Amino acid sequence: MAEPKSTKPYLLRAMYEWCVDNGYTPHISVVVDSRTRVPMEYARNGEIVLNIGPVAASRLQIGNELIECTARFSGVAKDLVIPVATVAAIYAGENGHGMSFEPGKEETAKELSGEEVAPPPDPKDPPKTGGKPALRRIK
């Protein structure tokens, strides 16, 4: 019996629709590797976060293997190609509700075969406590 298809693209599409239906802005966190076509100047620590909402991304297609769309960066339209396997999370930008994903079998097989794989993103520094708040009034 053939191995079933990954649930990841189906979950990505479902979370995208949930965000849009509830008026939230869907964002994806992507681990950048050689197969990912995004503006590299916006990637940090091997990861990029993209707004894929209907206002920000045009011609969005979330397929079983690739996510493709056009988005503007500093006013310049760029065609993006993101392998579904490299998506680390999808969430609503307004409240952070969403899902994160473990690296799939595809990444593990590449790591074992010795192919070049981008390192996982560094964990975020814990928030600093104490001290004076850094709020300022803007008129």
VMD Tcl script that draws the C-alpha trace (Angstrom):
set ca {
  {0.00 0.00 0.00}
  {1.33 3.42 -0.93}
  {2.20 5.83 1.86}
  {-0.55 8.44 2.34}
  {0.07 12.03 1.29}
  {1.21 14.54 3.88}
  {-1.53 16.35 5.81}
  {0.56 19.53 5.93}
  {-0.71 21.23 2.73}
  {-4.31 20.48 3.72}
  {-3.75 21.97 7.18}
  {-2.06 25.03 5.64}
  {-5.05 25.64 3.37}
  {-7.48 25.15 6.27}
  {-5.62 27.56 8.57}
  {-5.36 30.11 5.75}
  {-9.14 29.99 5.22}
  {-9.80 30.16 8.98}
  {-7.65 33.31 9.24}
  {-9.34 35.00 6.28}
  {-12.86 34.01 7.37}
  {-12.25 35.54 10.81}
  {-10.73 38.76 9.46}
  {-7.17 37.87 10.50}
  {-4.01 38.23 8.42}
  {-2.39 34.84 7.69}
  {1.40 34.73 8.04}
  {3.75 31.84 7.33}
  {7.16 31.23 8.81}
  {9.47 29.58 6.28}
  {12.86 27.96 6.78}
  {14.83 29.21 3.78}
  {16.81 26.66 1.77}
  {18.10 26.34 -1.79}
  {14.62 25.44 -3.10}
  {12.92 28.50 -1.57}
  {12.55 31.52 -3.86}
  {12.03 34.62 -1.69}
  {13.89 37.94 -1.39}
  {16.87 36.82 0.68}
  {17.53 40.33 2.03}
  {14.40 39.90 4.19}
  {15.44 36.52 5.65}
  {16.88 36.46 9.17}
  {18.71 33.50 10.71}
  {17.66 31.20 7.87}
  {13.98 32.07 8.26}
  {11.52 34.50 6.69}
  {8.01 35.44 7.82}
  {5.59 36.28 5.01}
  {2.15 37.90 5.05}
  {0.11 35.76 2.64}
  {-3.20 37.52 3.23}
  {-5.41 38.44 0.26}
  {-4.34 42.11 0.42}
  {-0.60 41.35 0.54}
  {-0.25 38.32 -1.76}
  {-1.82 38.06 -5.19}
  {-2.31 34.91 -7.27}
  {-1.81 32.77 -4.13}
  {-1.85 29.02 -4.78}
  {-1.30 26.62 -1.90}
  {-0.59 23.33 -3.63}
  {0.46 19.99 -2.19}
  {4.14 20.62 -2.97}
  {4.54 24.39 -3.45}
  {3.08 27.68 -2.30}
  {3.25 30.25 -5.09}
  {2.23 33.91 -5.08}
  {3.30 37.43 -5.95}
  {4.02 39.90 -3.14}
  {5.48 43.38 -2.89}
  {8.70 44.11 -1.04}
  {9.56 47.81 -0.76}
  {7.06 48.47 -3.55}
  {8.57 45.94 -5.97}
  {6.50 42.89 -6.98}
  {8.33 39.56 -6.52}
  {7.24 36.06 -7.49}
  {7.60 33.72 -4.51}
  {7.97 29.95 -4.60}
  {7.93 28.19 -1.23}
  {8.11 24.41 -0.87}
  {5.39 23.27 1.54}
  {8.02 21.18 3.33}
  {9.88 24.37 4.39}
  {6.87 25.99 6.10}
  {7.51 25.94 9.85}
  {4.25 27.63 10.93}
  {1.08 29.40 9.81}
  {-0.66 31.80 12.14}
  {-2.88 34.87 12.45}
  {-0.70 37.96 12.68}
  {-3.12 39.73 15.02}
  {-3.21 37.14 17.81}
  {-0.62 34.46 16.98}
  {-3.18 31.63 16.83}
  {-2.19 28.96 14.33}
  {-0.08 25.84 13.91}
  {3.57 24.94 13.77}
  {5.05 21.94 12.00}
  {7.91 19.51 12.58}
  {10.35 18.97 9.72}
  {8.82 16.33 7.45}
  {10.26 13.09 6.16}
  {11.52 14.92 3.07}
  {13.84 17.14 5.13}
  {15.00 14.23 7.27}
  {15.86 12.18 4.17}
  {17.86 15.11 2.75}
  {19.73 15.57 6.02}
  {20.61 11.86 6.12}
  {21.78 11.90 2.50}
  {24.15 14.80 3.22}
  {22.45 17.34 0.97}
  {22.79 20.95 2.03}
  {19.93 21.90 4.35}
  {19.41 25.28 6.00}
  {19.86 25.15 9.78}
  {16.71 25.43 11.85}
  {15.98 28.92 13.15}
  {17.53 29.87 16.47}
  {15.15 29.91 19.40}
  {13.95 33.38 20.28}
  {15.60 35.09 23.22}
  {13.37 35.12 26.29}
  {11.77 38.49 26.97}
  {13.77 40.74 29.27}
  {12.11 41.47 32.56}
  {12.55 44.40 34.86}
  {13.65 47.87 33.94}
  {11.55 50.76 32.75}
  {9.01 50.30 29.92}
  {10.04 51.79 26.57}
  {6.73 53.35 25.55}
  {6.50 56.79 24.00}
  {3.63 58.98 22.95}
  {3.24 59.71 19.24}
  {1.12 62.68 18.24}
}
mol new
graphics top color blue
foreach p $ca { graphics top sphere $p radius 0.5 }
foreach p [lrange $ca 0 end-1] q [lrange $ca 1 end] { graphics top cylinder $p $q radius 0.2 }
display resetview
